[in-house]
């Protein structure tokens, strides 16, 4: 029995842990390498930090390597990522050569230490994607965590030349993908229910976090957790709250980060502060990186969670909130609507007015909040936990590496 896996028995659906064991028996000793650009920050890194030790304990030679880059490389890959998500970007030949040059240096370093030698190599997102040009063997899969369904065409044309050399590509949703001459697979992101961000918290722990931020619990709390970015539409959430406030005495908490050293984030936060004015029931929080316990407590303290982004990737914060038993009111962007079962685990809305209407409905019906919250948690248990992610990865390893 593997301690790292056994701890999920009490939270995963019945039979899931046994399925992980059975799948792992089929891929014993296989070498599974993940490559990305960051060790910390974002859901992908968070999941890899948990998945890799479990797979090792199960007898899979699982490893995780992180590429290194210059500031210029980071700027180019940010432009590529933005272009893949539809923002008009220009990648000059000089920029592209910078991308290829840094990739080549990373490939040389990895190959020198034998780190590219694996049965299955999962390359995550645009930053390390050109490593495919330096493959030595094994099967290579490109894992796209972005919404590349409507890319800026010139960027996609440039980037596609690398993607088509992979043995397969994996996307988070069908609509995030592109037409490709290689097999495509679907793997939803997931959450780990045992991490600091998702574990059970006592009332005292929740109270400590609220006291730290000066948030009283004498009124219903509406919450949105998202970086301060125009695409997250916190301004729309404020407007919905202001409509609701005419009928219900409630609080709004906007919890985000990404402001430090980011002029756009600072501008968005300034706009929100202006829209809020001197309303004492609105709290604009600037969270530090890895504020997992704070996010957990805020989600557990909330009555209703709003995630009305205008553009979004998969938006795993929706699953995080539902795991805490909260109904989520979300928009149609990205994977938000793929996680919400409309009128069962929350509501999908198309406008500020629609969000306000659904918030009022929930505040008027506490029983509906409780019922929807319970359904939401069970929906996450069955679809978006890390144990399902383990099954997906082991299945891919079996598919590509076992005759």
MARVO-835681 format. One line per 10 residues: for each residue x negated, z negated, y of C-alpha. Coordinates in steps of 0.1 Angstrom, whole numbers. Example, Ala and Ser with C-alpha at 12.3 -4.5 7.8 and 13.67 -1.06 7.14 Angstrom:
2
-123:-78:-45 ~ -137:-71:-11
***
This chain:
403
0:0:0 ~ -14:10:34 ~ -10:-18:60 ~ -9:7:89 ~ 20:25:73 ~ 38:-4:57 ~ 45:-19:91 ~ 70:9:98 ~ 93:1:69 ~ 115:-21:90
121:5:117 ~ 119:39:101 ~ 149:54:82 ~ 151:44:46 ~ 129:65:23 ~ 106:78:52 ~ 76:57:43 ~ 79:68:6 ~ 80:104:17 ~ 48:99:37
31:85:6 ~ 43:114:-15 ~ 31:140:10 ~ -3:123:14 ~ -8:125:-24 ~ -7:163:-21 ~ -35:165:5 ~ -60:139:-6 ~ -94:145:8 ~ -84:174:30
-101:175:64 ~ -77:175:94 ~ -92:179:129 ~ -75:175:162 ~ -91:187:194 ~ -78:181:229 ~ -90:173:264 ~ -81:136:269 ~ -85:104:250 ~ -60:85:272
-30:96:292 ~ 1:113:280 ~ 22:111:249 ~ 0:134:229 ~ -30:111:231 ~ -9:81:225 ~ 4:95:193 ~ -30:107:181 ~ -44:72:186 ~ -18:59:161
-16:89:137 ~ -53:93:130 ~ -59:58:115 ~ -28:60:93 ~ -38:94:80 ~ -73:81:72 ~ -59:52:54 ~ -38:76:34 ~ -68:94:21 ~ -69:123:46
-102:130:64 ~ -85:129:98 ~ -106:132:130 ~ -101:136:167 ~ -125:152:191 ~ -122:155:229 ~ -139:183:248 ~ -159:177:280 ~ -155:197:312 ~ -166:201:348
-144:197:378 ~ -143:235:381 ~ -132:237:344 ~ -105:212:351 ~ -92:232:381 ~ -91:264:360 ~ -73:248:331 ~ -48:232:355 ~ -41:266:369 ~ -37:280:334
-13:252:324 ~ 8:257:356 ~ 9:294:350 ~ 20:290:314 ~ 49:269:328 ~ 59:296:353 ~ 41:287:385 ~ 25:318:402 ~ -13:313:397 ~ -42:337:401
-71:333:376 ~ -101:352:390 ~ -128:366:367 ~ -151:340:380 ~ -126:312:370 ~ -121:328:336 ~ -158:329:330 ~ -161:292:339 ~ -134:285:313 ~ -152:305:286
-186:291:295 ~ -175:254:293 ~ -157:262:261 ~ -188:278:246 ~ -209:247:254 ~ -183:225:238 ~ -182:247:207 ~ -220:246:204 ~ -220:208:207 ~ -192:203:182
-207:228:158 ~ -242:213:160 ~ -228:180:147 ~ -206:197:121 ~ -175:185:138 ~ -157:219:136 ~ -159:219:98 ~ -123:212:87 ~ -96:225:64 ~ -71:225:93
-79:224:130 ~ -51:216:154 ~ -61:226:190 ~ -39:210:216 ~ -28:228:248 ~ -47:252:270 ~ -79:233:277 ~ -97:238:244 ~ -77:269:232 ~ -106:293:236
-125:274:209 ~ -108:298:185 ~ -135:323:196 ~ -161:301:179 ~ -143:292:146 ~ -164:288:115 ~ -138:285:89 ~ -106:267:78 ~ -72:273:93 ~ -66:270:130
-33:261:147 ~ -26:261:184 ~ -3:232:194 ~ 14:239:227 ~ 30:208:243 ~ 41:228:274 ~ 72:247:282 ~ 57:282:280 ~ 90:299:276 ~ 89:317:310
52:319:320 ~ 37:337:349 ~ 30:370:333 ~ -6:376:344 ~ -17:342:332 ~ 0:346:299 ~ -15:380:294 ~ -50:365:299 ~ -44:335:277 ~ -25:353:249
-57:370:238 ~ -68:336:224 ~ -35:324:210 ~ -30:355:188 ~ -63:347:170 ~ -49:315:156 ~ -33:313:121 ~ -2:298:136 ~ 13:282:168 ~ 34:250:171
59:244:199 ~ 81:214:208 ~ 113:235:212 ~ 122:271:203 ~ 128:280:240 ~ 93:268:249 ~ 77:295:228 ~ 66:332:232 ~ 69:362:209 ~ 37:362:188
24:381:158 ~ 15:349:141 ~ 38:323:124 ~ 54:298:147 ~ 65:263:139 ~ 86:236:156 ~ 74:200:158 ~ 92:176:182 ~ 71:150:199 ~ 77:114:189
74:78:199 ~ 57:49:182 ~ 81:19:180 ~ 53:-6:175 ~ 32:2:206 ~ 32:-19:237 ~ 55:6:253 ~ 82:4:226 ~ 79:-29:208 ~ 105:-56:211
101:-79:241 ~ 115:-113:247 ~ 137:-121:276 ~ 109:-141:291 ~ 85:-111:289 ~ 111:-89:306 ~ 117:-115:332 ~ 80:-118:340 ~ 77:-81:347 ~ 109:-80:369
96:-111:388 ~ 63:-93:394 ~ 81:-64:410 ~ 106:-86:428 ~ 136:-71:410 ~ 165:-95:406 ~ 189:-91:376 ~ 221:-101:394 ~ 232:-64:395 ~ 233:-35:372
200:-16:373 ~ 197:22:373 ~ 163:34:363 ~ 142:65:364 ~ 107:65:350 ~ 87:96:361 ~ 57:106:381 ~ 63:112:418 ~ 66:150:415 ~ 92:173:431
102:186:397 ~ 113:151:386 ~ 139:151:413 ~ 139:115:423 ~ 155:126:455 ~ 185:138:435 ~ 186:104:417 ~ 186:86:450 ~ 216:107:462 ~ 235:100:430
228:63:434 ~ 240:64:470 ~ 273:79:459 ~ 277:53:432 ~ 268:25:456 ~ 300:31:475 ~ 319:19:445 ~ 295:-4:425 ~ 270:-30:437 ~ 239:-19:418
202:-15:421 ~ 180:16:417 ~ 145:14:403 ~ 122:45:405 ~ 90:38:386 ~ 63:63:388 ~ 26:71:392 ~ 4:100:400 ~ 2:92:438 ~ -34:81:441
-57:110:453 ~ -27:134:450 ~ -15:148:483 ~ 17:162:468 ~ 25:129:451 ~ 20:111:484 ~ 43:135:502 ~ 70:131:476 ~ 68:93:478 ~ 70:95:516
102:116:514 ~ 117:92:490 ~ 109:62:512 ~ 126:81:541 ~ 157:88:520 ~ 159:52:509 ~ 155:37:544 ~ 158:0:544 ~ 181:-4:514 ~ 169:-36:497
184:-26:464 ~ 161:4:459 ~ 127:-3:444 ~ 100:24:446 ~ 73:13:422 ~ 38:27:419 ~ 27:20:383 ~ -10:20:373 ~ -21:42:344 ~ -12:29:310
15:6:324 ~ 31:4:289 ~ 44:-31:290 ~ 59:-27:325 ~ 77:5:314 ~ 90:-12:283 ~ 104:-41:302 ~ 120:-20:329 ~ 137:2:303 ~ 150:-29:285
163:-44:317 ~ 181:-13:328 ~ 218:-7:324 ~ 216:31:327 ~ 186:53:326 ~ 185:86:345 ~ 162:115:337 ~ 174:143:359 ~ 143:164:362 ~ 145:200:375
116:211:353 ~ 104:191:323 ~ 84:195:291 ~ 99:176:262 ~ 103:145:283 ~ 96:118:256 ~ 106:91:281 ~ 142:99:272 ~ 135:89:235 ~ 117:58:247
147:47:268 ~ 172:54:240 ~ 150:34:216 ~ 157:4:238 ~ 194:10:233 ~ 201:26:267 ~ 224:55:274 ~ 205:83:292 ~ 220:106:318 ~ 198:137:319
197:172:331 ~ 192:204:312 ~ 155:209:319 ~ 130:211:291 ~ 136:189:261 ~ 158:164:279 ~ 190:179:267 ~ 175:184:232 ~ 172:146:228 ~ 206:136:243
237:141:222 ~ 262:147:250 ~ 289:120:252 ~ 274:102:222 ~ 240:89:232 ~ 244:97:269 ~ 255:125:292 ~ 240:159:301 ~ 247:167:338 ~ 242:197:360
243:183:394 ~ 238:152:416 ~ 276:148:417 ~ 278:150:379 ~ 251:123:376 ~ 270:100:400 ~ 303:105:381 ~ 287:97:347 ~ 269:66:361 ~ 302:53:376
319:59:342 ~ 293:38:324 ~ 294:10:350 ~ 331:9:347 ~ 330:7:309 ~ 304:-18:296 ~ 317:-13:261 ~ 308:24:263 ~ 273:14:274 ~ 268:-8:244
282:17:220 ~ 263:46:233 ~ 231:26:234 ~ 234:17:198 ~ 241:53:188 ~ 211:64:210 ~ 187:40:192 ~ 198:53:158 ~ 195:89:169 ~ 158:82:179
153:63:146 ~ 163:94:126 ~ 146:121:147 ~ 119:110:171 ~ 97:83:154 ~ 61:86:146 ~ 68:85:108 ~ 86:118:111 ~ 56:131:130 ~ 33:120:101
56:139:77 ~ 53:170:99 ~ 15:169:101 ~ 11:163:63 ~ 35:191:56 ~ 14:215:78 ~ -18:203:60 ~ -1:210:26 ~ 12:244:38 ~ -21:257:50
-47:240:28 ~ -32:235:-7 ~ -28:264:-30
***
